[in-house]
Amino acid sequence: MRSNQVHDSGRLDATRRRLLTACAAAGVGGTLLPGVLLGLAFPEALQGQAAASAQAAQSGSAGSKAGAKPAGAADVKAWPAVTAQMIEAAAAIAAVKLTPEQIQMMLDGVADQRRMALAVRTLDLPNRIAPTAVFNPVPAGTPGPQAAPAQKVVVGPAASIAGISASEEEKVAFATVRQLGELLRRRKLSSVELTQLYLRRLRRYDPMLHFVINLTEERALGQAAAADRELAAGHSRGPLQGIPWGAKDLLAVKGYPTTWGAAGFEQQSFSEDAEVVKRLDAAGAVLVAKLTMGALAMGDLWGYAEGTGKAGGRTRNPWNPRQGSSGSSAGSASATAAGCVGFAIGTETLGSISSPSTRCGVTGLRPSFGLTPRTGAMALCWSMDKIGPIARSVEDCALVLNAIYGPDGYDQSVQPAPFHADLTASVETLRVGYIAEDFAAPVARPAESAGAGSLSEAARKRLEEQQRRELAQRRYDHPFHVRTLEVLRGMGVRLTPVELPRFRFSALLNILDAESAAAFDDLTTSGRDALLAGQTAEDWPNLFRAARLIPAVDYIQAERARSLALEAMHKLFADFDVIVAASEGEQLVATNLCGQPAVIVPNGLRGADAPGFAAGPDDPWPDYGGPGTPVSVTFLAPLYQDAKAVLLANAYQQKTGFQKLHPKLG
């Protein structure tokens, strides 16, 4: 197939030489992204494809097969000739100055570049195909993690199950994994009974919270019955045996759709389970549901094309169902918080475990990049995606991570790093820092600093009002942060204030934009992005289109700058075992780009005097907060030292007890 669709090697080499010669003569250090030219020169063609795809979808003929390519889309003859005006416009977007003579010299080379891009576009590149370049977050010159024998998580005394019985659904539903395990091992409850309980709750609360995409009832009941037989025979698979759990619907599960929460993928299925699913099966856990995710891992809004018979909507926060649960691990956090699964699996690229865990008042563990295999999971950004647990306690998260971490021989990003968590160890010897800015009294942020100078008067006033609300929210939440430090000091932890490196981490987010646009390039080039639920400027369809205009050179430069960021973050963590931080802000960007692990724990509830939650079609900000909603705090650790963050987060959680709070759903 390759020989029929790609230039032969001699022609390809000649084309490259011609293009490089033209660009060098023009004084340009690299080529412009082909999408710049396509997007600027041929908007009518792209719009026509989008309209045709949308019309076909409405008639039920589009979106039936993920990855379908529009006829002729990769045909050079389908596109107008490259002109000097196109290159001039593309150069302006790329911030490159070119003279008219240089532009003329580039015409043939850029046309050949487009031919190469269109030839690649004819290839079958499903989402599972990763780039050959594999991101390694360990800075150059720094020893990487060394393989070590697998070890169990060391936990304290057996969990108390006093007052918990099969006849009290609420107590069982909100029990921790360790408590549920005790109930099962002591024959106070069977796995089949527990599975049926959670299936009932998933059905009962889904109409209010919208967190289920598909129940896996037949599979679950079979697994639960097998767990009961093994437990009765004295065959132990470990602490997850017989525990029902939910999977974010980007994990492949054989025999069930894996929809990625998005229109066009409603019937998508895979012939093999994701590696994380296999490992949890081996641990004896019971999969009860595929849970919602924001469409293609964006936010908490999901949905399908009209006429498919599928549902959609926004997954809700159990503490305030008027609120979204945040995302993109929307259903995983919401279902865990509502007592509808024992634990769940989520993923994070840029806040998708942290944000919904905070919103829904549950515990999330985002592991170091490369600690857990992503084989069989939807790819969004190959150099940032991470898989981790969401549960009711740090202990639970540690037990789940222990079951799913480690190389699988397929995901080349996975490091041979150990996860040796001893939750009985002392925290007093830990070197602990805290990000001083996160715990300082909030101050107003001038509207001008947010780039408001070029806004209209009405837009400027709206921004100022948003910032006023944000400041009120931050000031209200500030005492929660202060109390965190007081509690830690009371536990004998010595705290040192630290600052994040002075580095523009958010300037590197072109990496995320470019990789995600490549992961779903089919949607943009076919026009099937019109099917997705979100269609605002902040949603994937627009972001994918805009990412086509990121020059390849700038993407590579961002990756080179990322090397400097890795060094800066490594230096920050060199003196600390754990750093305590707010769950949002600059650290979230920095640690996701550089791969450090995070444990997010509930840190109390806002009172009746909290600033009111404001949301509506014309007033979407802030979409969080309000009386009776949770706050959180985050514990960070150096790369592949996840166990240290787990140790301190668990000790803090045991001291405060906020993990025991849960919403009253009625």
C-alpha positions in Angstrom: 0.0 0.0 0.0 2.8 2.4 0.8 4.4 2.0 -2.6 1.1 3.0 -4.3 0.5 6.1 -2.1 3.9 7.6 -1.3 6.5 9.1 -3.6 9.3 6.6 -4.3 12.5 7.3 -2.3 14.4 8.9 -5.2 11.6 11.4 -5.9 11.1 12.1 -2.2 14.8 12.8 -1.6 14.9 15.1 -4.6 11.8 16.9 -3.3 13.3 17.4 0.1 16.6 18.7 -1.3 14.7 21.2 -3.5 12.6 22.4 -0.6 15.6 22.7 1.8 17.6 24.6 -0.9 14.7 27.0 -1.5 14.2 27.7 2.2 17.9 28.1 2.9 18.2 30.5 0.0 15.2 32.4 1.4 16.9 32.7 4.8 14.1 30.6 6.5 15.4 28.1 9.1 12.6 25.6 8.3 9.4 25.0 6.4 6.0 26.3 7.2 3.3 23.9 8.3 1.3 22.7 5.2 -1.9 23.4 7.0 -1.1 27.1 7.1 -1.3 27.1 3.3 -4.3 24.8 3.2 -6.2 26.7 5.9 -5.5 30.2 4.4 -5.8 29.4 0.7 -8.7 27.0 0.6 -11.2 27.9 3.3 -14.1 27.4 0.8 -13.0 23.8 0.1 -12.7 23.0 3.8 -16.0 24.6 4.6 -17.6 22.6 1.8 -16.3 19.4 3.2 -17.6 20.2 6.6 -21.0 21.1 5.3 -21.2 17.9 3.3 -20.2 15.8 6.2 -22.6 17.5 8.5 -25.4 17.1 6.0 -24.6 13.4 5.5 -24.5 12.9 9.3 -28.0 14.3 9.7 -29.2 11.8 7.1 -27.6 9.0 8.9 -24.9 8.3 6.3 -21.9 10.0 7.9 -19.9 9.1 11.0 -20.6 5.4 10.7 -16.9 4.5 10.5 -14.3 6.3 12.5 -11.4 7.4 10.3 -13.4 7.5 7.0 -11.7 9.9 4.5 -13.6 12.1 2.1 -13.0 11.1 -1.6 -10.4 13.2 -3.2 -9.3 15.0 -0.1 -5.6 13.9 -0.6 -5.6 14.5 -4.4 -3.2 17.3 -5.3 -5.5 18.3 -8.2 -8.3 19.0 -5.8 -6.5 22.0 -4.5 -5.6 25.3 -6.2 -2.0 26.0 -7.1 0.2 27.5 -4.4 0.5 31.2 -5.0 2.8 34.0 -3.7 -0.2 35.5 -1.9 -0.8 32.3 0.0 2.9 32.1 1.1 2.8 35.7 2.1 -0.2 35.2 4.3 1.2 32.0 5.8 4.5 33.7 6.6 2.6 36.5 8.4 0.9 33.9 10.7 4.3 32.2 11.2 5.9 35.5 12.1 8.5 35.1 9.3 9.6 38.0 7.1 10.0 37.2 3.4 10.8 39.4 0.5 8.9 39.0 -2.8 12.0 37.4 -4.4 12.2 34.8 -1.6 8.5 34.0 -1.9 8.9 33.4 -5.6 11.9 31.1 -4.9 9.8 29.1 -2.4 6.8 28.3 -4.7 8.0 25.0 -6.1 9.3 23.8 -2.8 6.1 24.6 -0.8 4.0 22.9 -3.5 6.2 19.8 -3.1 5.8 20.0 0.7 2.0 20.0 0.2 2.3 16.9 -2.1 4.2 15.1 0.6 1.6 16.1 3.3 -1.2 14.9 1.1 0.5 11.6 0.4 0.8 11.0 4.1 -2.8 11.9 4.5 -3.8 8.9 2.3 -2.3 6.5 4.8 -4.4 4.7 7.4 -3.2 6.4 10.6 -5.7 5.3 13.4 -5.5 7.0 16.7 -3.5 4.1 18.2 -0.5 4.8 16.0 2.0 6.9 18.0 4.8 9.1 16.6 8.3 7.5 16.4 9.6 10.2 18.8 8.9 9.2 22.4 8.9 11.8 25.1 11.2 11.1 28.1 10.7 13.6 31.0 14.0 12.7 32.6 16.4 15.6 31.9 19.6 14.9 29.9 22.5 13.9 32.2 20.1 12.7 35.0 19.9 9.0 35.8 16.6 7.5 34.9 14.5 5.2 37.1 15.8 1.7 37.7 13.6 -1.4 37.5 12.9 -3.1 40.8 10.8 -6.1 41.9 7.1 -5.4 42.2 6.0 -4.8 45.8 2.6 -4.5 47.5 1.5 -1.3 49.0 2.1 -1.3 52.7 -1.0 -0.1 54.5 -1.9 0.2 58.2 -4.3 -2.0 60.2 -7.4 -3.6 58.6 -10.0 -1.0 57.8 -12.9 -0.7 60.2 -16.3 -1.9 58.9 -18.1 -1.3 62.2 -21.7 -0.1 61.4 -21.5 -1.1 57.7 -23.8 -3.9 56.6 -25.4 -5.2 53.4 -28.8 -3.7 54.5 -27.4 -0.2 54.6 -26.9 0.9 51.0 -25.5 4.4 51.7 -22.8 3.1 54.0 -21.8 0.4 51.6 -21.9 2.7 48.6 -19.5 5.2 50.1 -17.2 2.7 51.7 -13.5 2.8 50.7 -11.9 0.0 48.6 -10.2 -1.3 51.8 -13.5 -1.4 53.7 -15.3 -3.1 50.8 -12.5 -5.6 50.7 -13.0 -6.4 54.3 -16.7 -6.9 53.8 -16.0 -9.3 51.0 -13.3 -11.3 52.8 -15.4 -11.6 55.9 -18.4 -12.8 53.9 -20.5 -9.8 55.1 -21.3 -9.1 51.5 -20.7 -10.9 48.2 -19.2 -9.4 45.1 -22.4 -10.1 43.2 -24.5 -8.2 45.8 -22.0 -5.3 45.7 -22.0 -5.2 41.9 -25.8 -5.3 41.8 -25.9 -2.4 44.4 -23.6 -0.2 42.3 -25.5 -1.1 39.0 -28.8 0.0 40.7 -27.2 3.3 41.8 -25.7 3.9 38.4 -29.2 3.5 36.9 -30.8 5.6 39.6 -28.5 8.6 39.5 -27.5 8.7 35.9 -30.7 10.7 34.9 -29.6 13.4 37.3 -25.8 13.3 36.8 -25.3 11.9 33.3 -22.2 9.9 34.0 -22.9 6.6 32.2 -22.2 5.9 28.6 -22.7 2.1 28.8 -23.2 -0.4 31.6 -21.2 -3.5 31.3 -23.7 -5.6 33.3 -23.2 -9.0 31.8 -19.4 -8.8 32.0 -19.6 -7.4 35.6 -21.9 -10.1 37.0 -19.7 -12.8 35.5 -16.6 -11.3 37.0 -18.3 -10.8 40.4 -19.5 -14.4 40.5 -16.0 -15.6 39.7 -14.6 -13.4 42.5 -17.0 -14.9 44.9 -16.0 -18.4 44.0 -12.3 -17.6 44.3 -12.8 -15.9 47.7 -14.8 -18.9 48.9 -11.9 -21.2 47.8 -9.3 -19.0 49.5 -7.8 -17.8 46.3 -6.7 -14.2 46.8 -5.9 -11.9 43.9 -5.2 -8.9 46.2 -7.1 -5.9 47.6 -9.1 -5.1 44.5 -10.7 -8.6 44.2 -14.5 -8.3 43.8 -14.5 -4.5 43.8 -16.7 -2.8 41.2 -15.1 0.0 39.2 -15.8 2.3 36.3 -13.7 3.1 33.2 -13.4 6.4 31.5 -14.8 5.7 28.0 -11.5 6.1 26.2 -10.3 2.7 27.5 -11.1 -0.1 25.0 -13.2 -2.9 26.4 -13.9 -5.9 24.1 -17.5 -6.4 23.3 -18.6 -2.9 24.2 -18.5 0.4 22.3 -15.7 2.8 23.2 -17.2 6.1 22.1 -14.7 8.6 23.3 -17.8 10.7 24.2 -18.0 12.0 20.7 -20.3 12.0 17.7 -19.1 9.9 14.9 -17.6 7.3 17.3 -20.9 5.9 18.8 -20.4 2.4 17.4 -16.6 2.3 17.6 -15.4 -0.9 19.1 -12.1 -2.7 19.6 -11.1 -6.4 19.5 -8.9 -6.2 22.6 -9.1 -4.7 26.1 -6.9 -1.8 27.0 -3.9 -2.9 29.0 -5.1 -1.1 32.2 -8.4 -3.1 31.9 -6.5 -6.3 31.5 -4.5 -5.6 34.6 -7.5 -4.8 36.7 -9.2 -8.0 35.4 -6.1 -9.9 36.6 -6.4 -8.2 40.0 -10.0 -9.4 40.3 -11.7 -6.0 40.0 -15.2 -5.9 38.5 -15.9 -3.5 35.6 -19.5 -2.2 35.9 -19.6 0.8 33.5 -18.0 2.8 30.7 -18.2 6.3 32.2 -18.6 9.6 30.4 -15.8 11.9 29.3 -15.9 15.2 27.6 -15.9 14.7 23.8 -12.4 13.6 22.8 -11.2 14.5 26.3 -12.3 18.1 26.5 -14.4 19.3 29.5 -17.6 17.6 30.7 -19.8 18.0 27.7 -20.4 14.9 25.6 -22.9 13.8 23.0 -23.7 12.2 19.7 -25.1 13.1 16.3 -28.8 13.5 15.9 -30.7 10.5 14.8 -28.3 8.0 16.3 -30.6 7.1 19.3 -27.7 7.9 21.7 -27.9 10.5 24.5 -25.5 13.3 25.5 -25.2 16.2 27.8 -23.1 17.6 30.5 -21.9 15.3 33.4 -22.9 16.9 36.7 -21.3 17.5 40.0 -23.0 15.5 42.7 -22.5 18.3 45.3 -24.5 20.7 43.1 -26.1 19.1 40.0 -26.6 22.5 38.4 -22.8 22.5 38.0 -20.8 20.5 35.5 -18.4 17.9 37.1 -15.5 19.4 35.1 -13.5 17.2 32.9 -12.4 15.4 31.0 -12.6 12.5 33.5 -16.1 13.7 34.1 -18.0 10.5 34.7 -15.1 8.9 36.6 -15.1 11.6 39.3 -18.9 12.1 39.4 -19.7 8.4 39.7 -17.1 8.0 42.4 -18.3 11.0 44.4 -21.9 9.8 44.1 -21.1 6.3 45.6 -21.8 4.5 42.3 -18.5 2.7 41.9 -15.8 1.6 44.3 -13.2 3.5 42.2 -12.7 4.7 38.7 -9.9 5.2 36.1 -9.3 8.6 34.6 -6.7 10.2 32.4 -5.0 13.5 32.5 -3.3 15.6 29.8 -3.8 19.0 31.3 -6.0 18.8 34.4 -8.4 16.0 33.5 -7.9 14.1 36.8 -7.1 17.1 39.0 -10.0 19.3 37.9 -13.0 16.9 38.3 -11.5 15.4 41.5 -11.5 18.9 42.9 -15.0 19.7 41.7 -16.5 16.5 42.9 -14.6 16.2 46.2 -12.8 12.9 45.5 -9.2 11.8 45.6 -7.2 11.7 42.3 -3.7 10.3 41.6 -2.1 11.5 38.5 1.0 9.4 38.2 4.4 10.4 36.7 4.4 10.5 32.9 5.4 7.0 31.7 4.4 5.1 34.9 1.3 3.5 33.5 0.8 2.0 30.0 -1.7 3.7 27.7 -2.0 0.8 25.3 -5.7 0.6 24.2 -6.5 4.1 25.4 -7.5 7.0 23.2 -4.5 9.2 22.5 -4.8 12.9 22.8 -1.3 14.1 23.3 1.3 11.4 23.2 3.9 13.3 25.2 1.5 14.4 28.0 -1.3 11.7 28.4 -1.3 9.9 31.7 -3.7 7.2 33.2 -4.5 7.2 36.9 -7.1 6.3 39.6 -9.9 8.3 41.1 -11.2 7.0 44.4 -12.5 8.0 47.8 -9.1 7.8 49.6 -5.4 8.0 48.9 -5.0 4.5 50.2 -7.5 3.3 47.5 -5.6 5.2 44.8 -2.3 3.7 45.8 -3.8 0.2 45.7 -5.2 0.7 42.2 -2.0 2.3 40.9 -0.1 -0.6 42.3 -2.2 -2.9 40.1 -1.8 -1.0 36.8 1.7 0.6 36.7 4.8 -0.7 34.8 5.9 -1.5 31.2 3.7 -3.6 29.0 6.1 -3.9 26.0 3.9 -1.8 23.7 3.7 1.7 25.1 7.3 2.9 24.6 6.9 5.8 26.9 6.6 3.6 30.0 9.6 3.6 32.3 10.8 0.7 34.4 10.1 2.8 37.5 9.1 1.2 40.8 6.1 2.2 42.9 6.9 1.2 46.5 4.4 3.0 48.7 4.7 2.4 52.5 1.8 4.3 54.0 3.0 3.4 57.5 6.2 5.4 57.2 6.8 8.6 59.1 6.2 11.9 57.3 8.4 13.9 59.7 11.6 13.0 57.7 10.1 14.2 54.4 11.6 17.4 52.9 8.4 19.3 52.1 8.0 22.6 50.3 5.0 24.7 49.5 4.5 27.0 46.6 4.4 30.4 48.4 2.3 32.2 45.8 -0.5 29.6 46.1 -0.8 30.2 49.8 -0.4 34.0 49.9 -3.3 36.4 50.3 -5.0 36.8 46.9 -4.6 40.2 45.2 -6.5 41.7 42.3 -5.2 41.1 38.8 -5.4 44.2 36.6 -7.5 43.7 33.6 -4.7 45.1 31.5 -2.5 42.2 32.4 -4.9 39.8 30.8 -4.5 41.6 27.4 -7.6 43.6 27.8 -6.2 46.7 26.2 -7.5 45.8 22.8 -11.0 44.8 24.0 -14.2 46.7 23.4 -15.6 48.7 26.3 -18.4 46.1 26.8 -15.9 43.2 26.7 -13.5 45.0 29.0 -16.3 45.5 31.6 -17.3 41.9 31.4 -13.7 40.8 31.9 -13.4 43.1 34.9 -16.6 41.6 36.4 -15.2 38.1 35.9 -12.0 39.0 37.6 -13.9 40.6 40.5 -15.8 37.3 40.9 -12.6 35.3 40.6 -10.9 37.4 43.3 -13.9 37.0 45.6 -13.8 33.3 45.1 -10.0 33.1 45.7 -10.3 35.3 48.8 -13.0 33.0 50.2 -10.9 29.9 49.5 -7.7 31.3 50.9 -8.4 30.2 54.5 -8.6 26.6 53.4 -5.1 26.9 52.0 -3.8 28.5 55.2 -5.3 25.8 57.3 -3.5 23.2 55.2 -0.1 24.5 56.2 -1.2 24.7 59.8 -2.3 21.1 59.8 0.9 19.9 58.2 3.0 21.8 60.8 0.9 20.2 63.5 1.8 16.8 62.1 5.5 17.6 62.6 6.1 18.4 58.9 8.7 21.1 58.4 7.7 23.4 55.5 9.8 25.5 53.2 8.4 28.1 50.9 9.4 27.7 47.3 8.7 29.4 44.0 8.0 27.8 40.6 10.8 28.4 38.1 10.4 31.7 36.3 9.5 30.0 33.0 6.7 30.6 30.6 5.3 27.1 30.8 2.0 28.0 29.1 3.9 29.2 26.0 4.7 25.5 25.4 1.1 24.5 25.0 1.4 24.6 21.2 2.8 21.1 21.9 -0.6 19.9 23.2 -2.5 21.7 20.4 -0.3 20.3 17.6 -0.3 16.7 18.9 -4.0 16.7 19.6 -4.7 18.1 16.2 -2.6 15.3 14.7 -4.3 12.7 16.8 -7.7 13.8 15.2 -6.5 15.1 11.9 -9.2 13.0 10.2 -11.9 15.0 11.8 -10.5 18.3 10.5 -9.7 17.3 7.0 -13.0 15.4 6.5 -15.2 18.0 8.1 -16.6 15.5 10.6 -15.6 17.9 13.4 -18.9 19.5 12.7 -20.5 16.5 14.5 -18.9 17.2 17.9 -21.1 18.6 20.7 -18.9 21.6 21.5 -18.6 24.2 18.7 -17.3 27.3 20.5 -14.0 29.0 20.0 -12.7 27.0 23.0 -13.8 23.6 21.8 -11.8 21.0 19.9 -13.1 21.7 16.3 -11.8 25.2 16.4 -8.6 24.4 18.3 -7.8 21.6 15.9 -8.2 23.9 12.9 -6.1 26.6 14.5 -3.4 24.1 15.3 -3.0 23.4 11.6 -1.4 26.8 11.4 1.3 26.0 13.9 4.6 25.8 11.9 6.5 22.6 12.3 9.6 24.6 13.2 7.7 26.3 16.1 6.5 22.9 17.4 10.1 21.6 17.5 11.3 24.8 19.1 8.7 24.4 21.8 9.9 20.9 22.4 13.5 22.2 22.6 12.3 24.8 25.1 10.6 22.0 27.0 14.1 20.6 27.6 14.9 23.8 29.5 11.6 23.4 31.4 12.5 19.8 32.4 15.8 21.0 33.8 14.2 23.8 35.7 11.6 21.5 37.3 14.2 18.9 38.1 16.2 21.5 39.9 13.2 22.6 41.9 12.4 19.1 43.1 16.0 18.2 43.8 15.7 19.6 47.3 12.3 18.3 48.1 10.4 15.0 48.5 7.0 16.6 48.2 5.8 20.1 47.3 2.3 21.2 48.4 0.3 23.4 46.0 -3.0 24.7 45.0 -4.8 22.3 42.6 -5.0 24.9 39.8 -2.8 27.6 38.3 0.8 27.5 36.9 1.9 24.3 38.6 -0.8 22.4 36.8 0.7 23.4 33.4 4.3 23.0 34.6 3.9 19.5 36.0 1.8 18.2 33.2 4.3 19.4 30.6 7.3 18.0 32.7 5.6 14.8 34.0 5.7 15.1 37.8 3.1 13.1 39.7 0.3 14.7 41.8 -2.2 13.5 44.4 -5.3 15.7 44.7 -7.3 15.3 48.0 -10.5 17.0 49.2 -9.8 19.8 51.6 -13.2 20.7 53.0 -16.5 22.2 51.9 -17.4 25.9 51.3 -19.9 27.3 53.7 -23.3 28.9 53.2 -21.5 32.3 53.0 -19.5 31.3 50.0 -19.7 33.5 46.8 -22.7 32.3 44.8 -22.3 29.9 41.9 -23.1 31.8 38.7 -23.8 30.0 35.4 -26.1 30.4 32.5 -26.0 30.6 28.7 -24.9 34.2 28.9 -22.9 34.0 32.1 -20.8 30.9 32.1 -18.2 32.1 34.6 -17.4 31.1 37.2 -18.6 27.6 36.6 -17.4 26.3 40.0 -17.7 27.2 43.6 -20.8 28.1 45.6 -22.1 27.1 49.0 -21.6 23.4 50.0 -19.0 22.6 47.2 -15.6 21.0 47.8 -12.1 22.5 47.7 -8.9 20.5 47.3 -5.2 20.6 47.8 -2.4 18.9 45.8 0.7 17.1 46.8 3.4 17.0 44.1 6.6 14.8 44.0 9.7 14.4 41.9 9.5 12.2 38.8 8.9 8.5 39.6 8.7 9.2 43.3 5.0 9.1 43.3 5.1 7.1 46.6 6.4 10.1 48.5 3.4 12.3 47.5 1.1 9.4 48.3 2.6 9.0 51.8 2.2 12.7 52.8 -1.2 13.0 51.1 -2.5 9.9 52.9 -1.2 11.1 56.3 -2.9 14.5 55.7 -6.1 12.8 54.7 -6.1 10.6 57.7 -5.6 13.7 59.9 -8.3 15.8 58.4 -10.9 13.2 57.5 -12.3 15.2 54.6 -12.5 12.1 52.4 -15.3 10.8 54.6 -17.6 13.6 53.4 -20.0 12.8 50.6 -22.9 14.5 48.9 -26.5 13.8 49.9 -28.3 12.7 46.7 -31.7 11.9 48.2 
